[in-house]
Amino acid sequence: MTHAKPKINAPITPFSLPVIDSDSPVTIGGASERWMMLFVYRGKHCPRCKRFLNKLNAALAAWEDVVDVVVISADTKEKAAADKAEFGWDFTLGYGLTEPQMRALGLYVSTPLSEAETTATFAEPGSFGIRPDGSLMLVDISNGPAARPDLEELLDGMIFNIENNRPARGTA
């Protein structure tokens, strides 16, 4: 299947996912009061994801001063809840991302190498800066677990972009 780039400056078609420890789903896209930083992780099976998300959680207060932080995966509720409990993550953790939702975000999609890895299709990592109007300002996607943005640089860049009302780059 062809991999389509996400459309910068275009609105994300809104979708909602259930959230661990909340009766209210999180909505990705659509109008909101604040910027959102959306992080997609591979799932419970990925140790690199845990290291990345543990770093994010350690810096969460600084991030939340600037944007709403949402982390999502294709994991089941049970897997996502187990990760949240094990690592003590404080960010909003959504689960149940579907393959059509993955593809709508322009994410790379993988099938498990074996049942020891996981048992269902999952998204490779992605980071999305979403404006309050629901449009994409910044996108970083990877086709594998080892390529991730530097969280300190990313936060610094988001602060600069927001405070200076910078236009999105790489729109063509």
C-alpha positions as MATLAB code, in Angstrom:
seq = 'MTHAKPKINAPITPFSLPVIDSDSPVTIGGASERWMMLFVYRGKHCPRCKRFLNKLNAALAAWEDVVDVVVISADTKEKAAADKAEFGWDFTLGYGLTEPQMRALGLYVSTPLSEAETTATFAEPGSFGIRPDGSLMLVDISNGPAARPDLEELLDGMIFNIENNRPARGTA';
ca = [
       0.000    0.000    0.000;
       1.273    3.480   -0.827;
       2.334    5.680    2.070;
       0.764    9.162    1.819;
       2.312   12.152    3.546;
       0.115   13.990    6.044;
      -1.200   17.303    4.692;
       0.495   20.161    6.531;
      -1.793   23.149    7.273;
      -4.803   20.935    6.650;
      -7.210   19.876    9.352;
      -7.039   16.351   10.666;
     -10.311   14.536   10.204;
     -11.370   14.337   13.850;
     -11.495   10.957   15.543;
     -11.817    9.864   19.143;
     -10.134    7.130   21.139;
     -10.856    5.745   24.593;
      -8.456    6.826   27.335;
      -7.012    4.904   30.273;
      -8.362    6.186   33.617;
     -11.120    8.286   32.027;
     -14.707    7.785   30.944;
     -14.254   10.541   28.353;
     -12.516    9.762   25.073;
      -9.801   12.010   23.672;
     -10.547   13.680   20.347;
      -7.721   14.146   17.880;
      -8.359   16.961   15.408;
     -11.183   19.456   15.387;
     -11.212   22.760   17.225;
      -9.819   23.008   20.752;
      -8.658   25.740   23.093;
      -4.989   24.723   23.070;
      -2.318   23.303   20.854;
      -1.917   19.532   21.063;
       1.204   17.434   20.777;
       0.197   13.943   19.711;
       2.671   11.103   20.119;
       1.948    7.719   18.543;
       3.874    4.769   19.946;
       4.202    1.216   18.728;
       2.711   -0.431   21.829;
       3.457   -2.455   24.908;
       5.820   -4.741   22.991;
       8.333   -1.948   22.247;
      11.098   -1.212   24.807;
      12.313    1.819   22.805;
       8.834    3.316   23.124;
       9.019    2.913   26.911;
      12.324    4.799   27.100;
      10.976    7.603   24.907;
       7.706    7.875   26.835;
       9.482    7.751   30.204;
      11.556   10.765   29.063;
       8.370   12.509   27.940;
       6.711   11.813   31.278;
       9.733   13.191   33.161;
       9.413   16.463   31.212;
       5.607   16.481   31.127;
       5.113   19.613   33.252;
       7.225   21.679   30.839;
       5.308   20.256   27.879;
       1.906   20.882   29.463;
       2.817   24.531   30.067;
       2.739   24.858   26.264;
       0.493   22.165   24.771;
      -1.892   19.379   25.641;
      -0.001   16.087   25.449;
      -1.736   12.972   24.148;
      -0.099    9.577   23.589;
      -1.879    6.864   21.612;
      -1.325    3.363   20.249;
      -3.191    0.474   18.689;
      -2.862   -1.479   21.935;
      -5.841   -2.947   23.719;
      -7.123   -1.330   26.897;
      -5.458   -4.081   28.936;
      -2.030   -3.540   27.389;
      -2.196    0.258   27.647;
      -3.415    0.080   31.264;
      -0.579   -2.320   32.151;
       2.005    0.092   30.704;
       0.492    3.085   32.493;
       0.484    1.188   35.795;
       4.012   -0.183   35.357;
       5.631    3.109   34.359;
       3.422    5.580   36.239;
       2.780    7.734   33.181;
       0.800   10.912   33.836;
      -0.023   11.920   30.247;
      -3.334   11.207   28.545;
      -3.017    7.671   27.178;
      -5.390    6.626   24.402;
      -5.664    3.149   22.947;
      -7.367    1.237   20.160;
      -5.952    3.175   17.183;
      -7.270    1.490   14.042;
      -5.401    0.876   10.819;
      -7.559    3.390    8.876;
      -6.777    6.000   11.574;
      -3.061    5.159   11.322;
      -3.162    5.624    7.569;
      -5.171    8.862    7.825;
      -2.320   10.278    9.954;
       0.215    9.129    7.355;
       1.858    6.686    9.749;
       3.804    3.653    8.682;
       1.986    0.463    9.613;
       3.639   -2.824   10.594;
       2.523   -6.370   11.100;
       4.076   -8.387   13.931;
       7.228  -10.342   13.178;
       5.939  -13.059   15.511;
       3.367  -13.570   18.243;
       6.198  -12.980   20.722;
       6.319   -9.368   19.483;
       2.578   -8.689   19.463;
      -0.528  -10.126   17.848;
      -2.016   -7.237   15.846;
      -1.112   -4.615   13.269;
       0.422   -1.510   14.859;
       1.590    1.997   13.967;
       5.226    2.988   13.845;
       6.144    6.139   15.835;
       4.858    9.571   14.963;
       4.739   13.032   16.527;
       2.218   15.667   15.470;
       1.951   19.337   16.452;
      -1.718   20.249   16.046;
      -2.985   23.830   16.136;
      -6.112   24.789   18.096;
      -8.016   24.890   14.776;
      -7.199   21.184   14.288;
      -4.670   21.649   11.482;
      -1.255   20.039   11.337;
       1.686   22.367   11.927;
       4.475   19.870   12.542;
       4.881   16.189   11.644;
       7.624   13.687   12.433;
       6.998   10.086   11.382;
       9.283    7.061   11.447;
       9.146    3.667    9.823;
      10.806    1.991   12.814;
      11.384    2.241   16.543;
      14.899    3.702   16.529;
      14.174    7.059   14.863;
      12.570    9.469   17.338;
      12.651   13.243   17.781;
      14.760   14.722   20.560;
      12.118   15.795   23.095;
      14.059   18.815   24.366;
      14.613   20.151   20.830;
      11.024   19.416   19.869;
       9.629   21.292   22.865;
      11.947   24.238   22.238;
      10.829   24.317   18.603;
       7.159   24.137   19.535;
       7.555   27.023   21.992;
       9.291   29.111   19.308;
       6.666   28.287   16.672;
       3.741   29.056   18.974;
       5.160   32.248   20.509;
       6.194   33.629   17.119;
       3.146   32.403   15.186;
       5.475   30.722   12.705;
       4.028   29.228    9.533;
       4.346   25.535    8.855;
       7.294   24.523    6.709;
       7.600   21.733    4.159;
       4.094   22.147    2.825;
       4.879   20.908   -0.702;
];
